[in-house]
């Protein structure tokens, strides 16, 4: 064996024992004729204090040769060399005890040092975690993973993974692995395509989630399924996204929404026990409808750790204001910020947020500490208007009111972006980094209109609509199959329908989502029809699951959490790449492997592919 102990195990109970350690040189320094080596492995650090007179040389003809060889060996050792050290455990001098280290009471007095591996010049320091460009870190990720902060995060991730498995195992969930090569059945995001060499012109896709497989497992009678699958989505890059990621994915038969939400809540309460510094704001997770979230915060995953800056609807109030732009508008909302901004601050810092998100202007009223009101709206407000407005929005001296008007969708979206900016700008979360504000967002729309103008599923097409809409949906699908074309009135009605869906959010992130599923074959077929699929398309894309649904389907529902996002939140990271061992960079490229890359032309030929 290369070692008898790891670099965190030894303490005062091991005094006078002969031990062998192996690891990397964290630091090496020479003082008073002695050499101090901090030897590191993934468990911790042990100090080795070297007196050259006591260290055995590999081979020596006489005492002078031996001394020179010992000194030469010590002088050649550099940080990140891999060493094997045998020696005796001794007590540190009392004035050198390090109470911050588990091994701080002892040190090793070595009798033999073997250099197992040398180390080239480092592109960045390991022991001193100075800031380093992300691409340089990712190019040398194996070195980055040696650094204390990232190493600790990866170890926490591993522990959270195993505790997740234990939690669901205690609840009698069955762990089932589902395929990573599957069929193109669009469920929302773009998919990664894998060509089939043995059947040229045909392709597998990598799964966005195991959605259909886990529903089939319910049909198979496995009433509680759990998996931590790898999922793949070809989405635009963002700080909390990666093209491949890990989910905590579970499904339950004979379950209603309350059953699923109870499991979700219990899971997060249990996992949070791993993090003693974390506090949960509400042990019973509050519930918000998606409509309420959008109306009050401009987001379906609002930051709720701060109670400030909830929107006030002023649509009715605006009718009494003599301002032409307010006349005949669909929506007017106000957001009050707890600071009296200057005009220059608003123009330089806040107005760009509105314009970056497609808005044209930002109206505001500044209520300074002296009670004076300033801003572009003042000349349009009578004293009565102003008093009524201030009473409605509850503004106080030293605050600023911001306004947006237009369509409801644009108003809440723009104010939501502004709210997020203000939370950061005003540092409203300064003392709340360890506060977890879990909440459920329920009753999302069943359908939505995409950027291309087509009707799509808000969650995915297997989500069950609220019961009251089912007769209408079945009837509408029958009409479409008879040649009927959806009208704008139909689309308006469809997008107003709510589904039996739920998201779990925390600290401004959506960390999971799910729904009660459709378990009626006829209703599932109707949803595909309403989404614009022809009978042939339905058969090609979803014939397998419709066939499955003819063989006795239990009512079922489930949820999936983004495991990487969970680790990110628990570890107070702002970027998902900081909690994944080998992530892609912000452009979804891998600087270490140089991927994506070209492939051998012969491989393309074998696959029946050609680059145009």
N, C-alpha and C positions, 0 to 999 in steps of 0.2 A: 504493500500500500504506500502511496505517496504521502499520506498524512494519517496521524492518529487522532487529531482533533481539528475542528474548524477554528477560524480566527475570532470567534466570539465566545467559545466554550470555556476558556480557561479563566480561573479566578483563584482566590486565596486557598480554596480547598485542594488545589493541585500543587501546592508548594513542594519543591524538591523532586517532583516527578520529571522523568525524561520523556519529552514529547517530540513529535515531528509535525510541522505545519507546512502547508504549500499555498502559494497565492501570488498576488501581484505586489510590487513595491509601490505603495501609495506615496510615501515620502522617504527620502534618505538625507541625513544630515550628519556632519562631523563636528563634534564638540569635545574639547579637553582630551583629545587623543582617542576618543571613543566614537563609534559609528552607530547612529540610531536609525533603525529601519522600521517603518510602519508597514507591516505586512497585511494585505487586504484580500479577503475573498467575499463572496456575496453575503456572508453572514455578519461580518464585522471586521475589526482591525485589532491586531495585537502588536505591541511594541517589542522589538528585538534590540537589545543593547549589546554591541559587538566590541569586545576587547580583542584586537588582532592576535594577541599572544595565545588566546584560547581556541582559535578556530583552526580546525584540521585542514591541511592542504591535501590536494588530490594525490600528489606524489612528490616527495622531497628527498634529496640525497643527504642534506645536512641541515642543521638548525637555521643557518643564515639563509639558505635557499628556501627553506620552509617559511621563514618570516617574510621574505620578499614575495613569495608566491601568495601568501595570505593577504598581504597589503595590495598586491596587484589585483587579486580577485575582488576585494572590497572596493577599490577605486574604479573598477570597471562597471560596477552595478549602477544602473540608472533607474529613474521612475518607470514603472510598468514592466520591468523585467519580471519574469516568472521564476520564483525561487522555491527550493525545498530547504527547510531549515530544521535541524535537529538540535535540541538543547535542553537545558534545565529550567523549570519554572522557578523564578525567585521573586521575592517581594520587592516592589519599588521602594526607594527611599521615601520617607513620609512626606517630604516636601514636594515630591514629584507624582503623588497619587492623583489620578484624573477621575473624579467622581462621575463625570459625564459619560464615561465608557464602561461597559460591562466588564472589560478586561483591564480597567484602570488601576487596579491594585497590584498587578503583577507585570512582569516582563520576562522575556526569554533570554537566557544567557547561552548563546549558541556554541556548540562544539563542532558543527559541520554545516556548511552552506553550499548548496549545489545550484548552479544556474541552469534552470530547465529550458529557458527560452529568453532571447534578447528582444528588444523593442526598438523599432525604427523611430526617427524623429517624429514627435506627435504633431498633428495639425492643430490641436488645441489641448489645453490642459485638462486633466482628469480630476485631480484633487481640488484645484481652485476653479470653481464653475463660473469662469468669466463668460459674459455674453458672447455667443458665436452665431454667425449667420445660419439660418435653418438649413439651407441646401448643403453647407459644409458639414453640419451635424448629420444630415441624412446620408450624405455620401460615405461617412465613416460611422454609421449607426452603431456598429459593434463596439466602437470606442465610446460613443455617446451613452450607450446602455451601461457602461461601467460607472458613469457619474452617479453620485449619491442620489440626487433628486429623482432622476428618471428611473434608476434602479428601484427605489422605494415605491414609486408609482406602479411599476410592473409587478412587484411583489404583492402590493395591495390588490391589484387586479386579479392576480392568481388566487388570492385568498377569497375575494368576493365571488369569483367563479365557483370555487369549491363549496362555499357557503350557499350559493344559489342552488346548486345540485342537491345539497343536503336538505334545504328548505322544502323543495318540491318532492323529494323522496319521502320525507316525513308525512307529506299530504297524500301519499300513494299515487303520485303521478308516475307514468311509465316513460322512460327516456327512449325515444325512437329517432334514429337518424334517417333523414330523407335525402333524396338525390340532389346532386349539384348540376347534373346534366338533365335538362328538362325541355319543355316545349314552349314555343312563343305563344303566350296567352296574355296579351297586354293587360296590366293591372294598374297603370298609372305612370310609372317612370320608364325611361328607355332601358332596354335590356342589352347585355353583352352577348354577342353571338359567337358560337363555337362551330366551325365547319365540320361536317362528318366525312372523313376521308373515305370510308367504306361505302358511302352513299352520296356521291358528289351532287352538289346542287341542293342538298338538304342540310339543315343546321339544328343543333341544340342551342338553347340559351341558358345562361346562368341565372338561377332563381332570384327574383327580387325578395321573395320570402317563401316559406313552405306552405303558403295559404291553402292551396287546394289539397296538398298531400295530407295536411293535418285534418282537414274536413273529411277526407276519405278515411282517415284513421278512426274518426267518430263513427262513420258508417260501419267500419270493421269491428266496432265494439270496444275499442280502447278508450274508455270514457274519460280518462285523464292523461293527456299527453304533454310532455315537456321536451324541449330541445334547446341547445344553444348553437344555432346554425350559423354558418357563414352565409351572408346575403350580398347581392351584387346589384348596384343601380348606377346607370350611366347618367348621373345628375350633374348639373353645373356645380363647380367647386364652391365650398363655403366652409367657414371655420369649424362648424359642427358636423361636417359630412366627410365621408371617404367613399371611394367607389366600391370597396369591399368592407364589410363591417360585421359585427356579431350581434345577434339578437338573443334575448331571453324570450322564448316563444312557447306559449302554452294554450291549450284548448280543453274545453270541458263539455261533456254531454249532459243533457237534462239540467242545464244551467240557465238561470235568468241573469239579467244584468247585475242584480245585487250580489249574486254568488261570485261573479267574476270580480267585481269591484272590492268585495271583501278580501279575496285572495291578493289582489294588487296592494291594498292598504297594508295587510298583514306582512307581505313580503318586504315592503320598504321600511316598516317599523322594525322588522327583524334585522334587516341589513344595516340599518343606521346604528344598531348597537355595536357594530364593529368600529365606529368612529366616535370615541368618547367626547370629542370637542363639539360635535354637531348637535344642534338642537332643532327639533321639529316644531314649527309654529303652532300647528293644529294637529293633535293626535288623531282626531277624526277629520279626515280630509274633506274640506268644503267642496261643494259642487256649484259649478256655474254653467249656465247654458252657453253655447257658442255665441248666440246672439247677444247675450249680456256682456260677454267678454269683448266683443267687437264694439258694442255701443259705448262701453265704459272705458276701455283701454286701447282700442284700435288693434288688437292682436288676439289670436286664439290661443296664445301661449304667453300671456302677460307676466311681467315681473311684478310679483305681489308682495315682495318683502318690504316694500314701502307702500304705505297707505295713501300717499300723496298723489295728486294729479290724476284724479278720475274725471272723465269728461262730463260736462253739463250740456244738455240739449237746450238750445235757445231758438229752435225753429219757429215756434209760435211767438216768442217774444220779438223776433226780428221784424215781424209784420208792422210793429208800431214805430220802427226806426226809419227815418227819412234818408235812406241810403239806397240808391238805385240797384246796386249789386245784390242787396238782400231781398229784393222783390221777386216773388215767384220761385224762390229756391226750394229744393227738395229737403235740404238739411243744413243746419247751422249748429256747430258745437264749439264749446270753449274749454280750454285747458288752462288752469291757473298754476303757475310755477312759483315756488317759495323764494323768489328773489326779484328785486327791481332791476332788471337788466337795463343797460344803456342802449341807446339806438345803435351805436357802433357795434356793440356785442351781438345784438340781434342780427344786424346785417352781415357781419363777418362769420358768425358761428352757427346761427340757427336758420336763417333764410336758406343757406345752401342745402340744408337737410331737406327742406320742402322741395326745392328745385331738383335735387338728385332723385327724388321719388316721384317726379312727374307733376308737381304742383307749380302754380304760377306765382303766388304771393303768400305772404304771411302777415295777417292783420293782427294788431296787438294794442293793448292799453297798459301803460306803465303806471302803477300806483306807488309813488315813491314814499320814503319814510316820513315825509312832511305832509302826506295826504294829498299831494298835487297829482293830477291825472294828466298823462302825456300820451301821445300816439296819434296815428292817422285817423282814428275813428272819432276823436273827441269833437270835431266840428259838426258831426252828424248827430250827436247825442244831446238831447235837451237835459236839463237838470233832472226832470222826472224820469227820462229814459235811463240816465246814468244811475240814479238811485235804485230803480227797479232791477237794472242789470247787476249791480253790485250785490244786491240782496239775493239774487238768483245764484250767482257764482261764488258767493261767500268770500270775496276777495278782501285782503287786509293790506294795510300800508306795508310797503316793502315787498310787494309781489307784482307779478306781471301776468296779464291775461292774454292768451293767444287764441285766435279764431280761425276756423276754416269753414267754408260753405261750398255747396254744390251737391253732387249726388252723395247719398249716404256712404256708399262704398269708398269713394275718394276721400271724403271727409275723415272717416275713421282711420283709413290707411295712413293719411298724411299726419294726423295728430298722433297716431301710434308711433310712427317713426320719430316724431318730435319728442314724444314722451321718453322713448328709449335714450335719445341723445341727452335730454335734460337730466335723466337719472345719473348718467355718467358725468355730465358737465358739473352737476351740483354735488357729486360724490355722496349720493343719498344712501349708498350701501356700505359706507366706510366701516361701520361697526356691525355689519350683518353678514359677513362672509361665511360664518359657520351656522347661519340660520337656514333651515330647509323649509320652504313653504310649498308643500305638496298640495295639489288640488286636482279635482276631476273636471274636465270640460265635456259636457254631454250634449246630446241632441244636435249633432252637426247636420247640415243639409244632406239629403239623400243624393241630390244631383247638383252639378255646377256647370257653368258655361266656361269652356277653356279659352285661352288667348286666341285660338284659331276660330272661335265662334261655335264650336261643336259642343254638344251635350256630353258630359262625362260624369263619372262617379266621384263624389267628394272623397270617400274613403276608397272603396273598391266595390266591384259589382256584386260581391257576395254578402254585402251588408243588408241586414233586414230593415225595411221601412217600418215606421210606426203602423200599428194595426189598422188605424182608421183610413190609411191611404191604399191599402191593398186592393179593395174592390175596384177603385178607380184605375189602378195600374194594370190590373188584369183586363179590364174593359178596353183601356187605351191600347194595349198590346194587340188585342184582337182586331181593333180598328186599323192599326198600322199594317198588320198582315193582310188586311183586305184592301190595302192601297191608300190608306189615310196618311196625310203629311202633317207633321206637328206644326202648329201655329205658334206665334209669339205668346199668345195667351196660355197655350199648353205649357210652353217652356217656363213662363213665369210661375205657373202653378207647380210644375215639377221642382223648380229650384227653391220653392218655399216649403217643400215637404221635409220633415225631419226624419232622422233614422235612429235606430237603436244602437248608437255608437257612443264611444267614450274615449277620451284621451287622458293620460296622466301627465301633468305638467309640474315643473319645479324650477324656481329661480329664473324664469324667463325662457325656459327650454321645454319643448315637447319631448318627453323621454319615453313615451310609449303610447300605444293606441290599439283599439280593438273594437269589437262590436258583437252583438248577437247576429248569427248568420242566418241566411235564408236556408230553410231545410225542406221547402216545398218545391218540387221539380217544376211545376207549372209557373210558380211565381218567379223562379230563377230564370226560366226561359223568357218570361215576359220582360224582365229587366234587361236582358241582352237585346231584345227586340226594340225596346224604347231607346236604348243607347245607340241605335242605328245599325245594328248588325243584321245582315240578311240571314235567311235560314241556312244557306250554304256556309256563310262565315261562322255562324253559331256552331254548326256541326263540326267544321274543321278546327275551330279554336277551343270549343268547350264541350264537344260531344262526349268526351270521356267523363266529365263530372256530371253532366245531365243523365248519362247512362247509369252512373253510380247512384244517383239520387232516385232511381226507380227501385232500389233494393232495400228499402226500410231505413229511413234517415232519422236519427234522434234529434230533437231540438238541441242546439249547441251554440257555444260562443267562446270567445277567447280574447287574448291580448298578446302583444309583443312589445318588449322594452328594447330600446337601443342600449346594449350593454356598455358600449364605449362611452356614450353620453352619461350613463350612470356613474362610471368611474370618474369621468371628467368633473361632474358636479361634486361628488364626494371628495375629490382631491383639489377642488378649487382651481381648476385649470380653465383657461378661456379658449383653448384650442384642442380639438379631438386628437390631433397628431401627437400631443404630449402624453397620451395614455395608451398608445398602440406601439408595439415593439418595432415593427417595420412598416410605417405608413408611407403613403405617397405624399409628395409635397403639395403646395397650394394650387399647382397646375395639374395635379394627378400624375406626376411623373416620379420615377424612382431614381434619384441621382446615384445610388449605390450600384444598382444593376444596369442603369442606363436604359430602362424600359419606360414606355413602349419602344420597341426597336423594329428594324426591318428583319425579315426572315429570308432564309435561303430561297432563291427562285425555284429550286427543285421541289421544295416543300409546297410552295404555292401551286406548282404544276400537279403534284400528287393530290392536292386538295381540290383541284379543278377551279382554282381562283386566279384572277388576273387583276393587277393594279392598273387602274385607268388614270 
